[in-house]
Amino acid sequence: MQAKSSRFRRLSSWTGLFLLAPGLIVLLGAFLIPMIYILLQSLQDAEQQFSLHNYLLFVQDPYYAGILWRTIKLSLYTVLLTLILGYPVALFMSKASGKMRGLVTFLIISPHLISVVIRNFGWVVILGDKGWVNSSLIKLGLIDKPLKLLYNELGVVIGLTDSFIVYMVLALATSLYAVDQSLYKAAGILGASKARSFFSITLPLSLPGIFAGTTLVFSLSMSAFVTPALMGGSSVKVMPVITYEKIMATLDWPLGSALAFLMLASTYALVTVFTKIVETKRYREVFS
């Protein structure tokens, strides 16, 4: 019996490795090896000699530090806006019937069946100087001249929010679905108001969803290229755009690779810090 059990465990182990093999091969070939290559590129100078010049240039030149700060700032704005706009939608979905929940999910996901380029060009038409927003405000007499809603940081945040709000809503909704509705009945029996129930039950128990949505939206915003390029124009430089320019336009692979790794490291560091802040002693059990 022991021999059969040992043989079965070995067979299960080989079966597991066999099932994991395709994914591991793709991960190794499409991610790990290219990342190692880019890292080695970032540690070279123009003569392909080992050098930390590209990383020191980032520290010494405030231009690149300013671009990194702008990228982080716009990503944080996007996270905040998607959270503010997405939380009520997710809360409504958690309390709605199954049919209504499916309809809202479809309405949220359906715009993302269209290419992000087409959606961004749609925003250009809506937010332009002669777009629907400015034309309506001028006709109503609320403004005298068009508002600058494009080719600035505001336009980039609007575009990023449109692109990534779906991730925030679905992450929050998944977390809110798991909240036991009997907790609200118990809170009502104890005399808690709706506001007290929200801050004592709903908000703490939705922290995993807030964390997941924030992590997704922040990471995607930090690495977004198409939306900042189209809605920010040449006046709003962010790390993905400047990295693309260094690699594809000026063919400066070492500096472009260094910028890519600095962006990756910054994203990882900020997400780690956020994780430590959220998982405090008071809410640790929520994440267990």
C-alpha positions in Angstrom: 0.0 0.0 0.0 2.8 2.4 0.9 4.6 1.6 -2.5 1.3 2.3 -4.4 0.8 5.5 -2.4 4.4 6.7 -3.1 4.0 5.8 -6.8 0.7 7.8 -7.0 2.3 10.8 -5.4 5.2 10.7 -7.9 2.7 10.4 -10.8 0.7 13.3 -9.4 3.8 15.4 -9.1 4.9 14.6 -12.7 1.3 15.3 -13.9 1.4 18.7 -12.2 4.7 19.6 -13.7 3.5 18.5 -17.1 0.4 20.8 -16.8 2.5 23.7 -15.6 5.1 23.3 -18.3 3.4 25.3 -21.1 2.7 28.3 -18.9 6.3 28.2 -17.5 7.8 28.0 -21.0 5.7 31.0 -22.1 6.6 32.9 -18.9 10.3 32.1 -19.3 10.4 33.0 -23.0 8.1 36.0 -23.1 8.9 37.6 -19.8 11.9 36.4 -17.8 14.5 36.2 -20.5 13.5 39.5 -22.2 13.6 41.2 -18.7 17.1 39.9 -18.1 18.2 41.1 -21.5 16.8 44.6 -20.8 18.5 44.7 -17.4 21.8 43.9 -19.0 21.2 46.6 -21.6 20.5 49.1 -18.9 23.9 48.4 -17.3 25.8 49.3 -20.5 27.1 52.6 -21.9 27.2 53.7 -25.6 30.4 51.5 -26.0 28.5 48.5 -24.5 30.8 48.6 -21.5 29.5 48.0 -17.9 28.3 51.3 -16.5 25.8 52.8 -14.0 25.7 56.0 -16.0 22.0 55.5 -17.1 20.9 55.2 -13.5 23.1 58.0 -12.2 21.7 60.2 -15.0 18.2 59.7 -13.6 19.4 60.9 -10.2 21.5 63.8 -11.5 19.0 65.1 -14.1 15.8 66.5 -12.6 14.1 66.1 -16.0 13.7 62.3 -15.6 12.9 62.6 -11.9 10.1 65.0 -12.8 8.7 62.6 -15.4 8.6 59.8 -12.8 6.9 62.0 -10.3 4.3 63.0 -12.9 3.7 59.4 -13.8 3.1 58.5 -10.1 0.9 61.5 -9.5 -1.3 60.8 -12.5 -1.6 57.2 -11.5 -2.6 58.1 -8.0 -5.2 60.6 -9.3 -6.6 57.8 -11.5 -6.8 55.4 -8.6 -8.6 58.0 -6.5 -11.1 58.9 -9.3 -11.8 55.2 -10.2 -12.4 54.4 -6.5 -14.8 57.4 -6.0 -16.7 56.6 -9.2 -16.6 52.9 -8.9 -17.5 52.2 -5.3 -21.2 53.3 -5.6 -21.5 51.2 -8.7 -20.0 48.2 -7.0 -22.2 48.8 -3.9 -25.3 48.9 -6.1 -24.3 45.7 -7.9 -23.8 43.9 -4.5 -27.4 44.7 -3.5 -29.0 44.3 -6.9 -30.8 41.2 -8.2 -28.9 38.7 -10.4 -30.4 40.0 -13.6 -29.7 43.6 -12.8 -26.2 42.7 -11.7 -25.5 41.0 -15.0 -26.9 44.0 -16.9 -24.6 46.4 -15.0 -21.6 44.1 -15.5 -22.3 44.0 -19.3 -22.6 47.8 -19.4 -19.3 48.3 -17.6 -17.4 45.8 -19.7 -19.0 46.5 -23.2 -17.0 49.8 -23.8 -13.8 47.8 -23.4 -14.7 45.6 -26.4 -13.7 48.6 -28.4 -10.0 49.4 -29.0 -8.5 51.8 -26.5 -7.3 53.9 -29.5 -10.8 54.4 -30.8 -12.1 55.2 -27.3 -9.4 57.8 -26.8 -10.2 59.4 -30.1 -13.8 59.5 -29.0 -12.7 61.4 -25.9 -10.8 63.8 -28.2 -14.0 64.5 -30.1 -16.0 65.0 -26.8 -13.4 67.1 -24.9 -11.9 69.1 -27.7 -12.2 72.9 -28.0 -15.2 72.4 -30.3 -16.3 69.2 -28.7 -19.6 68.4 -27.1 -18.6 69.4 -23.6 -17.3 72.9 -24.5 -20.0 73.5 -27.0 -22.7 72.8 -24.5 -21.2 74.9 -21.8 -20.8 77.9 -24.2 -24.4 77.6 -25.4 -25.6 77.5 -21.8 -23.6 80.7 -21.1 -21.5 79.1 -18.3 -18.2 79.8 -20.0 -17.0 82.4 -22.5 -14.1 80.4 -24.1 -13.4 76.6 -24.4 -12.0 74.9 -21.4 -8.6 73.2 -21.8 -9.6 69.5 -21.3 -7.1 67.9 -23.6 -3.4 67.6 -24.0 -2.8 68.2 -20.3 -2.8 66.2 -17.1 -6.6 66.4 -16.8 -7.1 64.8 -20.1 -4.7 62.0 -19.3 -6.5 61.3 -16.0 -9.9 61.2 -17.8 -8.6 58.8 -20.3 -6.9 56.5 -17.8 -10.1 56.5 -15.6 -12.2 55.5 -18.6 -9.7 52.7 -19.4 -9.3 51.2 -15.9 -12.4 51.9 -13.9 -13.8 48.5 -14.9 -11.0 46.8 -12.9 -11.8 48.8 -9.8 -15.6 48.1 -10.1 -15.2 44.4 -10.6 -12.6 44.1 -7.8 -14.8 46.0 -5.4 -18.0 44.1 -6.4 -16.3 40.7 -5.9 -15.4 41.8 -2.4 -18.8 43.2 -1.6 -20.6 40.0 -2.8 -18.9 38.1 0.0 -20.2 40.4 2.8 -22.7 38.4 4.9 -26.0 40.3 4.7 -27.0 39.1 8.2 -24.4 41.5 9.6 -26.5 44.5 8.5 -29.6 43.0 10.3 -27.6 42.5 13.4 -26.3 46.1 13.2 -29.8 47.4 12.7 -31.1 45.5 15.8 -28.3 47.1 17.8 -29.4 50.5 16.6 -26.7 51.3 14.1 -27.6 53.8 11.4 -26.9 53.2 7.7 -23.8 55.4 7.9 -22.5 53.5 10.9 -23.2 50.2 9.2 -21.3 51.4 6.2 -18.2 52.5 8.1 -18.2 49.6 10.5 -19.2 46.8 8.2 -19.2 47.6 4.5 -16.0 49.6 4.2 -13.7 47.3 6.4 -15.0 44.2 4.7 -14.5 45.7 1.2 -10.8 46.5 1.9 -9.6 43.4 0.0 -11.5 44.7 -3.1 -10.1 48.2 -2.6 -6.6 46.8 -2.3 -7.0 44.6 -5.4 -8.6 47.4 -7.4 -6.0 50.0 -6.3 -3.1 47.7 -7.1 -4.5 46.8 -10.6 -5.4 50.4 -11.5 -2.1 51.9 -10.2 0.1 49.3 -11.9 -1.8 49.6 -15.2 -1.8 53.5 -15.0 2.0 53.5 -14.4 2.6 51.4 -17.5 0.0 53.0 -19.8 1.3 54.3 -23.1 -1.5 54.8 -25.6 -3.8 57.0 -23.5 -1.0 59.5 -22.3 0.4 59.6 -25.8 -3.0 60.5 -27.4 -4.7 62.5 -24.7 -1.6 64.1 -23.2 0.2 64.9 -26.4 3.7 66.3 -26.3 3.1 68.5 -23.3 2.5 65.6 -20.8 5.5 63.2 -20.7 5.2 60.1 -18.6 7.6 57.2 -18.1 6.2 54.8 -20.7 6.1 57.5 -23.4 9.7 58.7 -22.7 10.9 55.1 -22.6 9.4 54.4 -26.0 11.0 57.6 -27.4 14.4 56.7 -26.1 14.3 53.1 -27.5 12.4 53.6 -30.8 13.1 57.2 -31.7 16.7 57.9 -30.5 17.7 54.2 -30.4 19.2 54.8 -26.9 18.5 51.2 -25.7 20.6 51.5 -22.5 18.9 54.6 -21.2 15.4 53.4 -22.3 16.0 50.0 -20.5 17.1 51.8 -17.4 14.0 54.0 -17.4 11.9 50.9 -17.9 13.5 49.2 -14.8 13.1 52.3 -12.7 9.5 52.5 -13.6 9.1 48.8 -12.6 10.9 49.3 -9.4 8.9 52.4 -8.5 5.6 50.6 -9.1 6.7 47.6 -7.1 7.9 49.7 -4.2 4.8 51.8 -4.0 2.5 48.8 -4.2 4.5 47.2 -1.4 4.2 50.3 0.8 0.5 50.5 0.2 0.1 46.8 1.1 1.9 47.4 4.4 -0.3 50.5 5.2 -3.5 48.7 4.4 -2.8 45.5 6.2 -2.5 47.1 9.6 -3.3 45.3 12.9 -6.8 46.6 12.9 -7.8 45.1 9.5 -5.3 42.2 9.3 -8.1 39.6 9.8 -9.9 41.0 6.8 -7.1 39.8 4.5 -6.6 36.4 6.1 
